[in-house]
């Protein structure tokens, strides 16, 4: 019995993936948010806001990226982006896309978390995401964040 347990532990340990580098998470975040921006029917140029993301005692470093922009219909934008994220296989944590005052969808993937909030009274949406806390070389475009 002990040999079986040890064998299972060895197999599980060998099968686990090594942690990806932060550069991979940043690529995934950039690409995912770009697709969300395309799906959201924005009427204005999105304002890009990158920044650090706290790791809360975890090892590594993390970043966030957000966009605010005018939208023809903020509620419809939230619904469209939520549907996109579902098709992409992201795990939906919160889906209040049809809320009359503050529609929102929050999702997570293997390396990122993202959200979209609609502000119907202002005619805007905020689409943002952050990476997991990971090690590795930070890409040049993110070094000044």
C-alpha positions as CSV (number, residue, x, y, z in Angstrom):
1,X,0.0,0.0,0.0
2,X,2.8,2.4,0.9
3,X,4.5,1.8,-2.5
4,X,1.2,2.7,-4.3
5,X,0.9,6.0,-2.4
6,X,4.6,6.9,-3.1
7,X,4.2,6.0,-6.8
8,X,1.0,8.2,-7.0
9,X,2.8,11.1,-5.4
10,X,5.8,10.7,-7.7
11,X,3.5,10.6,-10.8
12,X,1.5,13.7,-9.6
13,X,4.7,15.6,-8.9
14,X,6.2,14.8,-12.3
15,X,2.9,15.6,-14.1
16,X,2.5,19.0,-12.6
17,X,3.3,21.9,-14.8
18,X,6.1,24.3,-14.0
19,X,5.0,27.8,-13.2
20,X,4.9,29.9,-16.4
21,X,6.8,33.1,-16.6
22,X,5.2,36.5,-16.0
23,X,5.8,37.4,-19.7
24,X,3.4,34.6,-20.7
25,X,0.7,35.9,-18.4
26,X,1.2,39.4,-19.8
27,X,0.8,38.2,-23.3
28,X,-2.4,36.3,-22.4
29,X,-3.7,39.4,-20.6
30,X,-3.0,41.8,-23.5
31,X,-4.5,39.4,-26.1
32,X,-7.6,38.7,-24.0
33,X,-8.3,42.3,-23.2
34,X,-7.8,43.2,-26.9
35,X,-10.5,40.7,-27.9
36,X,-12.8,42.1,-25.2
37,X,-12.3,45.6,-26.5
38,X,-13.3,44.4,-30.0
39,X,-16.4,42.7,-28.7
40,X,-17.6,45.6,-26.6
41,X,-18.8,48.1,-29.4
42,X,-16.9,51.0,-28.0
43,X,-17.6,54.5,-29.5
44,X,-14.6,56.2,-28.0
45,X,-10.9,55.4,-27.9
46,X,-10.1,53.3,-24.9
47,X,-7.8,54.9,-22.2
48,X,-5.2,52.3,-21.3
49,X,-4.1,52.2,-17.7
50,X,-1.4,49.6,-16.7
51,X,-0.1,49.2,-13.2
52,X,1.4,46.8,-10.7
53,X,-0.9,44.3,-9.0
54,X,-0.3,43.3,-5.3
55,X,0.8,39.8,-4.7
56,X,-0.3,39.7,-1.0
57,X,2.7,37.8,0.3
58,X,2.9,35.4,-2.7
59,X,6.2,35.1,-4.6
60,X,6.7,36.8,-7.9
61,X,5.2,39.9,-9.4
62,X,1.9,40.7,-11.1
63,X,0.4,43.5,-13.2
64,X,-3.0,44.9,-14.0
65,X,-4.3,46.5,-17.2
66,X,-7.5,48.5,-17.5
67,X,-9.4,50.4,-20.2
68,X,-12.1,52.9,-19.8
69,X,-14.1,54.0,-22.9
70,X,-17.5,55.3,-24.1
71,X,-19.9,52.6,-25.3
72,X,-23.0,52.9,-27.4
73,X,-24.8,50.6,-24.9
74,X,-22.8,49.7,-21.8
75,X,-25.2,46.9,-20.8
76,X,-25.0,45.3,-24.2
77,X,-21.2,45.7,-24.1
78,X,-21.0,43.8,-20.8
79,X,-23.3,41.0,-22.2
80,X,-21.2,40.7,-25.4
81,X,-17.9,40.5,-23.5
82,X,-19.3,38.0,-21.0
83,X,-20.5,35.8,-23.9
84,X,-17.0,36.0,-25.5
85,X,-15.3,35.0,-22.3
86,X,-17.6,32.0,-21.9
87,X,-16.9,30.9,-25.5
88,X,-13.2,31.2,-24.7
89,X,-13.6,28.8,-21.7
90,X,-12.9,31.2,-18.9
91,X,-14.4,30.5,-15.5
92,X,-17.3,32.9,-14.7
93,X,-17.1,34.0,-11.1
94,X,-19.8,36.8,-11.3
95,X,-22.4,37.4,-13.9
96,X,-24.6,40.4,-13.4
97,X,-24.5,41.4,-17.0
98,X,-28.2,42.3,-17.1
99,X,-28.2,44.4,-13.9
100,X,-30.0,47.7,-14.7
101,X,-27.6,50.0,-12.8
102,X,-24.2,48.2,-12.7
103,X,-23.9,45.4,-15.1
104,X,-20.7,43.3,-14.5
105,X,-19.0,40.1,-15.4
106,X,-15.9,38.8,-13.7
107,X,-13.9,35.8,-15.0
108,X,-10.7,34.0,-14.4
109,X,-8.4,31.8,-16.4
110,X,-5.2,29.9,-15.7
111,X,-2.9,33.0,-15.6
112,X,-5.3,36.0,-15.5
113,X,-8.5,37.4,-14.0
114,X,-10.6,39.9,-15.9
115,X,-13.8,42.0,-15.4
116,X,-16.0,44.3,-17.3
117,X,-18.3,46.9,-15.7
118,X,-20.9,49.0,-17.5
119,X,-21.9,52.5,-16.3
120,X,-25.2,53.2,-18.2
121,X,-25.6,56.6,-16.6
122,X,-22.2,57.7,-17.9
123,X,-22.3,55.7,-21.2
124,X,-19.0,54.1,-20.4
125,X,-17.5,50.7,-19.7
126,X,-14.4,49.7,-17.7
127,X,-12.6,46.5,-18.8
128,X,-9.7,45.4,-16.7
129,X,-7.6,42.4,-15.8
130,X,-4.6,41.2,-13.8
131,X,-2.1,38.5,-14.0
132,X,-1.2,35.8,-11.5
133,X,1.9,36.4,-9.3
134,X,4.7,34.8,-11.3
135,X,8.5,35.0,-11.7
136,X,10.6,35.7,-14.7
137,X,11.7,38.5,-17.0
138,X,9.3,41.3,-17.4
139,X,8.9,42.3,-21.1
140,X,10.3,45.7,-22.1
141,X,6.9,47.3,-22.5
142,X,6.0,46.6,-18.9
143,X,9.3,47.5,-17.2
144,X,8.3,51.1,-16.5
145,X,5.0,50.2,-14.9
